[in-house]
Amino acid sequence: MTNLLARFAKDESGATAIEYGLIAGLLAVAIITVLGTMGGNLNSIFGKIDAGLSSAAQ
């Protein structure tokens, strides 16, 4: 039983998967933050385009 616990304590194969998961999570947070910041700017730009197209159609 102690041999099994010792092997489990030394096993690092799951550490890589956890690291990749943390990196993916950090990237997701960064992308959401950037898109959230740019969202207002994009809304403004599309609003101007919409107003321009509406006035051109009349």
Steps between C-alpha positions, in 0.01 A plus 500: 500500500782741581660415165178604324484829691868571427448443127191723506693780674782483244269484195507835314311403184188691607697817569539576130126477440435735792755748365340496156161553662630801692654649184175451309306663782732801509476538123121489519497771768736716292288460185178579686661809653628629165170434323308663783715810472468512122126428510405862565719622216356244259146595602577863424649420161206280396261769621668755271485255209132434569422872513691556175319222321163614631556855376628376163193280451259793539 
